[in-house]
Amino acid sequence: MTLTDQRLLELREKYASGHGGEISDPGFRRVAAHIFSERGTRAAPYSGIPTLLSAPLVELSDSEAFDALQVALLGIPMDLGVTNRTGSRFGPRALRTIERIGPYNHVLEVAPVHELRVADIGDVPFRSRYRLEMSHEDIEQHVDRIVAKGILPLSVGGDHSVTHPILRSVGQERPVGMIHIDAHCDTGGAYDLTKFHHGGPFRNAVLDGALDPTRVIQIGIRGSSEYLWEFSYDAGMTVIHAEEVTGMGIPAIIEKARTIVGDGPTYLSFDIDSLDPAFAPGTGTPEIGGLTTREALELLRGLKGLNFVGGDVVEVAPQYDSTTNTAQAGAQMLFEILSLLAFSPSLKA
């Protein structure tokens, strides 16, 4: 279209006055109405009490507000199960400090924090900073309270061992499927006299009857630990190595994931070390040759409409990344998963 004098006049009449929240497109206007005041001002993203994805803060003691939620964002600041570098206990706090995530997901066409009844409900209250198995009990009991109300839990770890008690809760009535994006399969056995560590949550969940291995796909697997993952293959999980991603392509991986989990209840677990350390160095067990952030976003967005019953982002250890890029990536992945929950058949009315 050529910019004529008449066209320029029309644009000036439409856009030269007013403020940025006065938007004609009905889809964009729907989002802007949540963000702009009548005077055209927006809340400063760096002000106020920081919460996950800038969601409202709801205390569990406020039973009326809590019971009404569709999705509960919660922190799990526990890393007693790591096999390498500690520090993911600081993951929830790091993600809460990241501003300007959302509000609009232009690919999925949703503004989840504003279009869902969602809140940050704080952190799991642990009885001890030193006892791993007790911490897992605390996580399961806390998530049980969420699930009992029909609320979908979306958690921020913490090390990946925290997903085992979450799966015990969401899979207590029937085993769930899982889309697992990670550098490691995390289906190892007992190490150093305990099976409760971040290298084995999904073996534990299968053996507990909470996770159906035939409805599990693990994407991005790589590194030197392949010899530990016999259980994944023997139990019937599908493993997509990072080396296969380029040849297969993200669309083919999305199609395979959708076929494997079907329309049954499915959990989504995203370990930040699935990303190449060029994008996310702040993690306990970095492995080169991982996904790019663009690949991860495309993968997640291709899962729209699946029957998700919860999800998590784990293993962000911010002190190993002075740029804060790892926390930024983790917060964005959390936003993408929240966006997916908006389309889940399990979302309560």
Buried (B, 14 or more C-beta within 10 A) or exposed (E): EEEEEEEEEEEEEEEEEEBEBEBEEEEEEBBBEEBBEEEEEEEEEEEEEBBBBBBBBBEBEEEEBBEBBBBBBBBBBBBBBBBEBBBBBBBBBBBBEBBEBBBBBEBBEBBBBBBBBBBBBBBBEBEEEEEBBEBBBBBBEBBBBBBEBEBBBBBBBBBBBBBBBBBBBBBBEEBBBBBBBBBBBBBBEEBEEEBBBBBBBBBBBBBBEBBBBEBBBBBBBBBEBBEBBBBBEEBEBBBBBBEBBEEBEBEEBBEBBBEBBEEBBBBBBBBBBBBBBEBBBBBBBBBEBBBEBEBBBBBBBBBBEBBBBBBBBBBBBBEBBEEBBBBBBBBBBBBBBBBBBBBBEBBEE
